Amino acid sequence: MPSVLGLMERREARARQDLESWLEVLEQAQAEVSAAQERVERARVGREELLQVLAEESAAGVPAATSVGGDADASTGSGGFGAGYDGRPPVWESGMSEEVLSGLYREVFAAVVAAAGPVSGVELARVVGREADSKNEVERIRHRAYGLEARGWLVREKGGRFTPAPGPVGRGVSPASAERPRPDAVTA
């Protein structure tokens, strides 16, 4: 007859094997969740890019070939993207002020101009009043900064930090930039 101690040791060994097996399953599940979150984020960014392209075409008078999700509505005046949608900023040209920028693009540009140095997406999110702990909010702000970079308003430095392009700020500090706190003055 097996000893009680031997039975308890076998029971503990089986429990340890079960735990290791479940930890492996949990690790695999966490990897799948991370991969799914990445796919969702890429799809969201892609959708925003598509909406911006369609808005540009609509603003230029090019008829959109297809409707995105049935949201197109000629009465909105923004290519069917509804209130709060920021059309892509214009390419910067000499003499332009930030007043031609709309919504978050204007806020992001003003925050970068007001900064003492290069500003990260997290810092920009804080300055424009978004949740810097939210990856989606930081990416939304960073996406606006990328749009401003592509159109000559900002420069992206190594490490993904943004500074004003020489042309747009060569006129001096703009009025909107005085309205925002400096990113280095914001506490986490």
ABEGO torsion letter per residue (X at the ends): XBBAAAAAAAAAAAAAAAAAAAAAAAAAAAAAAAAAAAAAAAAAAAAAAAAAAAAAAAAAGBBBABBBGGABBAAAGAGGAEBGBBBBBBBBBBGBBAAABBEAAAAAAAAAAABABBBBAAAAAAAAGBBAABAAAAAAAAAAAAAAAAAGABBBBBGGBBBBBAAAAAAEBBAAAAABBBAAABBX
